[in-house]
Amino acid sequence: MERTRRATQPLSLIILDIDHFKQFNDRWGHELGNQALIHVAQLIAVAIRKLDFACRFGGEEFAIVLPNTDLYQANNVAERLRFSIANSVLEVGNNLIYLTASLGVDEFKATDTDSPQGFIERVDAWLYQAKYAGRNLVKGPTILPVDTTTNVTADEKEALFGTFHD
């Protein structure tokens, strides 16, 4: 986070929680629970870049740190992960097991004043919003779409291109 402040490059964090994992463990046992964790970890490894860092973060949670990644890009990674998990199959003997995950995502900007713990808590709050909203979702700050239909005035063009005169 200090590097983010110094270099003014964004840092994003995703916290991923496997949905209904306690019930999964209760039904299938801890051995299959471990296989499910490995399965999700492998999907994460495929979805992230070499400079990103993923780790197990509690029982059925994973934290994914995305350096030099803004919220838009991080949200795309989170959605790809969610989709990948929901559309994969864990084969256990004669059983096909489908998992889903809820994800919280947010960006730490150079101007943010959060402590590391505060930033983690912020992302964790987004994760719980995803769970509360029905699971198998990604939640984070709203990314406003760029309005490409707006006309730019001549003054705005001049200001953008440095040709503005009073």
Secondary structure, DSSP 8 states (H G I E B T S, - for coil): -HHHHHHT--EEEEEEEETTHHHHHHHH-HHHHHHHHHHHHHHHHHHS-TT-EEEE-SSSEEEEEEET--HHHHHHHHHHHHHHHHT--EEETTEEE---EEEEEEEE-TT----HHHHHHHHHHHHHHHHHTTSS-EE-S------TT----HHHHHHHTT----
